[in-house]
């Protein structure tokens, strides 16, 4: 390998490390409030929603479609998958994260006395789902199977997306999430990246996880990053989606 090839490989590896760290640190972004910035937190969440959703539709769905052949003949115990089942995986991802959110929301409505002995198990189940989610993002960053040749675009979209996830999880679990949850989820991105550096998973497993990730991105973006109607910033969402769509189709 000549010197130029070594330099290219080294710079590429360094960039990947920086992207992994940047995505992991999305969970530690400081609170951005209207008193300290011209852009409100709700606007930032709406912009993040636009960026996440447009990336899912322009790149994650096509990437998933490109891997549909890997599902043919895969046995899941109760059924044998075919390439026509590719988008069922997205639905399953939506359903799984909807289920986790629903459980957390129901617990939030319980009286304080009734939460004792329930809230922590629910927290760990919820965090467990996002550990797999975040680890797969880290794995994809290293493997480069992002649906685009520019991994930076994937990292940017996922960092905004995890920022929105962090906001929602902190609202549910407050101090427990701040003290433990965000550290676990940030670490999961790094662990996933390390796995991606030393191991390449089977294409069928990758496709299944990509489908679940895509469903999770769609659901969590709509649920978390597009605030409730009275708090929403429609033009912020549209601006984020249009600007990032322009970037994606250009690069």
N, C-alpha and C positions, 0 to 999 in steps of 0.2 A: 504493500500500500504506500503510495507516494505521499509527500508532505502535504499537498493540497487536500488529498482525500482524508488524511488524519485530521487536518484543521477543520474540515467540514463536519466530520463525525463528532469531533470534540465540541464545536460550537452548537451543533444540533442537540447533543446530550445536555449541554449546559442550559440551553433554552428550555428543554423538556423539564429539567429540574426546577428552573425558575417558574415555569407554568404550573407545575404540581404544587409548589409552595404557595403561589399566588391563589390558586383555587382553594387550597386548604385554609388559607388565611381569610377567605371570604366569610367564614364563620366568626371572625373576630373584628369585622369592620365596626368602627365606632358608630354610635347613634348619630344620625344626621337629622337635625331638627331645623324647622323653619327659622328659628332665632339665629342660627349660625350659618345658614346658607340660603341662597335665593331659591333653591329647589327643595320642595318639601319632601318628607319621607314618603308620603303617599305617592307623589309623582315619581320618585325613584323606583318604588315597587311596581308602579304601572309601566314604567320604561323597561324594567327587568322582565315583566310579564310579556311585553311585546317582543323583546329580544329572544327570550326562551322559546316562545311559541313559534316564531318565524324560523328559528333554527331547527326546531323539531320538524316542521312541515317541509322546509327546503332541503334539509340534509339528513336528519335521522330517519325519516320515513323512506327516502330513496335508498339509504344505506341498508335499511332493513329489507327492502324489496330485493336488493342485489344479493342478499344472503338467503333468499327463500328456498333455494334448492338444497341447502344444507339440512332442512327439516325432514326431507323425504325419508320415511322409514324409521324415524326416531320413535322409540317406545317410551310412553309415559305411564306405564302400568295399566291405566284404564282405556287408553286409546293410542293409536298409531298416527303420528303426525304426517301430514303431507305439506307440500309447499303452499297449498291453498289456505293453510291455517295460520299464515304468517301474521295477519292482523288480529287474530284472536289473542296473540301474546300482548299486543298493545292494550286490548280490552282488559285482560287479566291484570296488567300493570295498573290501569286506572282503578279497577275494582279493589285490588289489594291496598292501594294507598287511600282509597275512599274508606275502606273498612277501618284502617288504622286511625284515620282522622275522625271517623264517626265514634269510635270507642273513646278517644281522647276528649271529644266534645261532650259525650254523655257523662263522663267522669267529672268534667268541669262544672256541670250543672248540679251535681250532688251536694248535699249539705256537707260542711267540713267534717263532721263526725263520721259520715258515711264513707268519706274518702280514705280514712285510715285503713291501711292494709290493702288498698286497691290502687292508689295513685302510682306507687313505685313500680309494681309489676307492669302496669300499663305503660309507664315511662320506658321501661326496659324493652318491652315488646316494640313500641314505637321507634325507639332509637335503633333497635336491632334491624328493623326494616331499612332504615336510612343508612346503617353501616354498610349493608350490601350495596345499596344505591351509590353511596359515595366511593366505596372501594372500586366499583366497576368504572366510575368516572376516572379515577386515578389510573386504572388498568388501561382504559382506552387512550388516555393521554400519552402513555408510554408506547403503546402499540401503534398509535397513529391511525386507528380505524375509526375516524371521526365523521366520515361522510364528506370530508373536504380535505384537500391537500394541505391546507393551512391549519395546523393544529392550534395556532393562536386564536383563531375564530371560535373553535370549540371551547377552548379554555375560558375565553371572555364570556361566552354565553352561559357556561356552567357556573362561573363565579357569580354572575348576577343571579342565576337561578338558586344557588345555595344561599345567597344573601337573603332571598325571599323565604326559603325554607327555614333559615335561622330565625327570622322574625316570627314565623308562625309557631315554631317549637318553643321559643322563649315565652310566648304568650300563654301557651298551655302549661308549661312546667316551671317557669320563672327561675327561682334560685337553683333548683335541682339541675335545670338545663345549663344555666350559666356556669355552675361549678363543675359539672361532669359531662353533660351531653355534648356541648360544643367541642370540648377537647377530644372526646371519643370520635366525633364525626370528622373533625379535622385530621385526626390520626388515621382514620379509615381511608381517606384520600391518599395519604402517603403510603400506607400498607398496600393498597391496591396498585399503586405505581411500582412499588418494589416487586410485587408478584408479576406485574407486566414485564419487568426488566429481566426476570429469570425464568419465566414460564409463559408459554402460549397455549391458551385453552383450546379445546376442540371447537371446530367451527359451529357445530350444532348448539353447544352450550353458549357460545358467544352470541349466537342469533337469539336464543331464548332470553338471555340477560339484556340484550339490546332492545328487544321488544318490551320487556318489563320497564327498562329505563325510559323508553320513549313514552309509554303510557303514564309513567310517573311524572315525567316532565310536563306532559299536557295537563294532567290533573292538578299537580301542585302549582303550576303557573296560573291556571284559572282560579284555583282556590285561594292561593296566598298572594300572588303577585299582582292580581287585579283586585284591589280593595273592594269592600262593599260599595254598593251603588252610591251611597251618600258621600263616600270618601274617595271615589274613583277619580282618576284623571284621564279621561278618554283621549285627549289630544296627546298626552304624554305617552300613553300606550301606542297610539297610532304612529307618533313620531319615532319611538323606539323601534317599532316593527318595520316601518318604511326605511329608516336609515340603515338598520342592520341588514334588511333584505337587499338593499342596494350594495352594501359591502359584500355580502355573500355571493351575489350573482356576478360581482366584478372580480372577486378574487377566488 
